[in-house]
């Protein structure tokens, strides 16, 4: 899949995860609203489906990492665009490092934060993901599901 399609697919991933914050995503409606015959490029559906499931399944891990590297932020009140951008970056770096270089994951997550967040989002996401990247080996073991005190999708 081309880099352009993956880059655009990340935006759809963000939108799908953002929708999931408020209700269970209806796959048919989501795909109909965003994909069917509208775009001149193809969406990397394999990446989209895999990453969506990775972020949802590893929500607690992502929030634990966020709380570790941004302890001053309360994940219950933090800008959701920042949280989702961090989760996408973490899941790509942790689970898809064979196909996506960590620096690409980091940079793309920052771009998503800049697009959907506020003026400080890019710096916040960059700081958290850079810290995570520097300590990636330390985080190879995934903590128990309920290690984070917060929740996004429940």
C-alpha positions as MATLAB code, in Angstrom:
seq = 'XXXXXXXXXXXXXXXXXXXXXXXXXXXXXXXXXXXXXXXXXXXXXXXXXXXXXXXXXXXXXXXXXXXXXXXXXXXXXXXXXXXXXXXXXXXXXXXXXXXXXXXXXXXXXXXXXXXXXXXXXXXXXXXXXXXXXXXXXXXXXXXXXXXXXXXXXX';
ca = [
       0.000    0.000    0.000;
       1.343    3.430   -0.845;
       2.471    5.837    1.855;
      -0.183    8.332    0.701;
      -2.995    5.830    1.205;
      -1.642    4.809    4.645;
      -1.319    8.467    5.678;
      -4.922    9.158    4.692;
      -6.077    5.892    6.238;
      -4.622    7.013    9.586;
      -7.022    9.958    9.496;
      -9.931    7.586    8.975;
      -8.618    5.425   11.798;
      -8.587    8.486   14.054;
     -12.153    9.365   13.026;
     -13.365    5.819   13.608;
     -11.734    5.703   17.059;
     -13.130    9.142   17.883;
     -16.624    7.955   16.968;
     -16.068    4.918   19.201;
     -15.598    7.263   22.177;
     -19.317    8.051   21.994;
     -20.953    4.874   20.708;
     -20.198    1.459   19.245;
     -19.181    1.954   15.621;
     -21.478    0.410   13.035;
     -18.985   -0.888   10.459;
     -21.419   -0.713    7.530;
     -22.426    2.869    8.268;
     -18.850    3.969    8.847;
     -17.606    2.468    5.602;
     -20.583    3.793    3.671;
     -20.075    7.282    5.053;
     -16.346    7.404    4.396;
     -15.330    4.993    1.680;
     -17.881    3.859   -0.843;
     -17.144    5.531   -4.156;
     -16.106    8.838   -2.658;
     -12.332    8.759   -2.892;
      -9.956    8.605   -5.816;
      -7.467    6.544   -3.815;
      -7.831    3.251   -2.055;
      -7.946    3.017    1.706;
      -5.653    0.501    3.366;
      -8.500   -1.475    4.919;
      -6.192   -4.166    6.289;
      -4.215   -1.538    8.211;
      -7.403    0.261    9.275;
      -9.035   -2.885   10.659;
      -5.872   -4.156   12.325;
      -4.991   -0.837   13.963;
      -8.554   -0.172   15.084;
      -8.617   -3.508   16.893;
      -5.119   -2.981   18.328;
      -6.040    0.395   19.806;
      -9.336   -0.856   21.247;
      -7.787   -4.059   22.640;
      -4.769   -2.239   24.103;
      -6.558    0.806   25.466;
      -5.342    0.157   29.014;
      -1.737   -0.274   27.845;
      -1.877    2.990   25.878;
      -3.408    4.911   28.775;
      -0.817    3.439   31.140;
       1.971    4.689   28.851;
       0.301    8.089   28.575;
      -0.032    8.341   32.367;
       3.627    7.278   32.742;
       5.029    9.925   30.396;
       2.488   12.702   31.007;
       1.656   12.390   34.714;
       0.489   16.007   34.962;
      -2.341   15.351   32.524;
      -5.612   13.822   33.646;
      -6.657   11.399   30.918;
     -10.315   11.929   31.851;
     -10.110   15.600   30.879;
      -7.209   15.591   28.397;
      -8.005   16.493   24.799;
      -9.247   13.252   23.214;
      -7.428   14.084   19.974;
      -4.156   13.945   21.915;
      -5.051   10.663   23.588;
      -6.113    8.962   20.358;
      -3.042   10.241   18.503;
      -0.811    8.860   21.255;
      -2.666    5.522   21.170;
      -2.229    5.227   17.403;
       1.480    6.011   17.702;
       1.997    3.583   20.578;
       0.190    0.730   18.838;
       2.107    1.239   15.607;
       5.457    1.378   17.429;
       4.679   -1.556   19.709;
       2.796   -3.927   17.412;
       3.613   -2.926   13.811;
       7.307   -2.105   14.015;
       8.112   -4.770   11.410;
       6.244   -2.867    8.709;
       6.269    0.745    9.972;
       9.426    2.442   11.285;
       8.930    3.919   14.764;
       9.922    7.419   13.644;
       7.255    7.302   10.916;
       4.663    6.259   13.518;
       5.755    9.075   15.805;
       5.697   11.726   13.064;
       2.331   10.604   11.703;
       0.761   10.612   15.186;
       2.020   14.172   15.700;
       0.503   15.199   12.354;
      -2.856   13.699   13.341;
      -2.709   15.578   16.659;
      -1.954   18.839   14.855;
      -4.864   18.242   12.459;
      -7.507   17.303   15.031;
      -6.198   18.790   18.275;
      -5.447   22.274   19.535;
      -2.347   24.457   19.152;
      -0.363   22.514   21.772;
      -1.385   19.017   20.636;
       1.590   18.393   18.373;
       4.089   19.229   21.120;
       2.272   17.145   23.728;
       1.985   14.070   21.507;
       5.579   14.468   20.315;
       6.858   14.630   23.905;
       4.937   11.566   25.055;
       5.802    9.438   22.024;
       9.473   10.465   22.046;
       9.720    9.375   25.683;
       7.966    6.120   24.861;
      10.231    5.537   21.854;
      13.372    6.072   23.950;
      12.113    3.484   26.455;
      10.440    1.074   24.030;
      12.413   -1.964   25.182;
      11.335   -1.310   28.767;
       7.687   -1.565   27.696;
       7.798   -4.858   25.798;
       5.684   -6.520   28.419;
       2.067   -5.457   28.263;
       0.596   -4.586   31.666;
      -2.639   -6.184   32.892;
      -5.791   -4.872   31.226;
      -6.919   -2.722   34.150;
      -3.614   -1.060   35.038;
      -4.793    2.352   33.893;
      -7.197    4.218   36.138;
      -8.955    5.672   33.086;
     -10.981    4.264   30.223;
     -11.788    5.505   26.747;
     -14.091    3.012   25.120;
     -16.127    1.586   27.979;
];
